[in-house]
């Protein structure tokens, strides 16, 4: 894991971003005593989960009666 001061980070920003996108983690430090202030790591997209419908999932149904519409009535809004 590499560490940089804020000044070094400003100077080497494109190089640091390339190394982070390659999978490395970078620590940003501040001041003469080099206090750690930030951790820069590669972005990983969280896994997409399917959401359950909940407690009312199987309690209702939807039915359409006599549903007919042609293009003119759809466009007219009638």
C-alpha positions in Angstrom: 0.0 0.0 0.0 1.4 3.3 -1.1 1.1 6.6 0.9 1.4 10.2 -0.4 1.2 13.6 1.2 -1.4 16.0 -0.2 1.3 17.9 -2.2 2.6 14.6 -3.8 -0.9 13.6 -4.5 -1.6 16.8 -6.4 1.6 16.4 -8.4 1.1 12.7 -9.3 -2.6 12.6 -9.6 -2.9 10.9 -13.0 -0.3 8.2 -12.0 -2.0 7.6 -8.7 -5.4 7.2 -10.3 -3.9 4.7 -12.8 -2.5 2.6 -10.0 -5.8 2.8 -8.1 -7.7 1.7 -11.2 -5.2 -1.2 -11.5 -6.3 -2.4 -8.0 -3.9 -0.7 -5.6 -4.9 1.2 -2.4 -3.4 4.6 -1.6 -3.3 6.4 1.7 -3.3 10.2 1.8 -1.3 11.9 4.6 -1.3 15.5 5.9 1.3 17.6 7.5 4.8 17.1 8.8 3.8 14.3 11.1 2.0 12.6 8.1 -1.4 12.1 9.8 -3.4 9.7 7.7 -6.5 11.5 6.4 -7.9 9.4 3.6 -7.8 6.0 1.9 -8.3 5.8 -1.8 -9.3 2.4 -3.1 -10.7 1.0 -6.4 -14.4 1.2 -7.0 -16.3 -2.1 -7.0 -19.9 -2.1 -8.0 -22.0 -3.7 -5.3 -23.9 -6.9 -6.3 -27.5 -6.3 -7.5 -30.0 -8.1 -5.3 -33.6 -8.8 -6.3 -36.0 -7.2 -3.9 -38.9 -9.4 -2.5 -42.4 -7.9 -2.8 -43.0 -8.2 1.0 -45.8 -9.4 3.1 -48.5 -8.5 0.6 -46.9 -10.3 -2.3 -49.5 -13.0 -2.8 -52.6 -11.3 -1.4 -54.0 -9.5 -4.4 -54.4 -9.7 -8.2 -55.0 -7.3 -11.0 -57.7 -7.9 -13.6 -58.8 -5.8 -16.6 -62.3 -6.1 -18.0 -63.1 -5.1 -21.5 -59.8 -3.4 -22.2 -59.8 -2.2 -25.8 -58.1 0.9 -27.1 -57.1 2.0 -30.6 -54.4 4.4 -31.4 -56.7 7.4 -31.9 -58.3 7.1 -28.5 -54.9 6.5 -26.9 -53.5 9.7 -28.5 -56.6 11.7 -27.7 -56.7 10.7 -24.1 -60.3 9.5 -24.2 
